[in-house]
Amino acid sequence: MPVSIRSGSSTDTIFKPPLARLGSATHNIPAPGLSAAFQQVSGVSIEMAAKAWFAATPAAVAHTIERLAEEDAASLPLLGPAARRRLAAATAHLSFRPARPVIGEGMNAVYQEFELCMNFPPTGLFVTFASAFERLIDASLARLPAAPVTRPFRFNDLIVQRYERGAVGITPHRDHLRYKSLIAVIPLSGAARFFVCADRAGKAPREVAAAPGNLILMRGPGYAGRQDRPFHFVRDITRRRLSLGLRYDADAA
Ligand SMILES: O=C(O)CCC(=O)C(=O)O
């Protein structure tokens, strides 16, 4: 079944158009999530795939998800070195285009400097990875007495971002309201600093561990019934950086 993956703009969010799409954009069928899409085409056991990708246990991921009740973002080492290198190397086959340099106006302006890819073949490495990761998040949620987000957990929006050394990164912003429940960012290579902060001016910055292979999780609307969205920014790109973002876009479902 096709997974429609879309993204859009608002003055309140990073702009990631046009759309990562896997399959048809014209269907009205609820997207099944990446696990189901991958299983349909591969027949590979997701549990086997998870073992190959992740150094983190579901218990550790569950604890990190719980931390989001108190913290805007939380991070833990997720990928083993071989998995991280494999994903970083696979970005060489992706097709990137520049992000819009400014989103919004005046006090609401968000400045960004990176290239992005949102088009992934449905049976390629990134969808394979995303389906395993979706399952890991769901297995982690299953361990919690009260999961803060809806299960079964799904991602339907993937993005790879590439920042050149010395680039601006992204100034303080919040992700769009359509990105629900849990937002995941996985730096794959390079070096940069990731912060959460109190407002668009970057007040009260708090650095979040963002080494390659880490998983950075943020709350999206719907986490434990909350609607707030953390401000965050990326700066100090001292080595060319690649990151993988996974989200659930409610408008694409
Ligand atoms: O590349 C990253 O680390 C995160 C980028 C980001 O803040 C975003 O896409 O909203």
The ligand as a Gaussian input file, in Angstrom:
#p B3LYP/6-31G(d) Opt

LIG

0 1
 O       19.266000      18.440000      11.206000
 C       18.893000      18.490000      12.377000
 O       19.594000      18.169000      13.307000
 C       17.503000      18.966000      12.724000
 C       16.928000      19.914000      11.773000
 C       15.707000      20.594000      12.314000
 O       15.740000      21.271000      13.296000
 C       14.454000      20.421000      11.633000
 O       14.450000      19.785000      10.580000
 O       13.428000      20.913000      12.143000

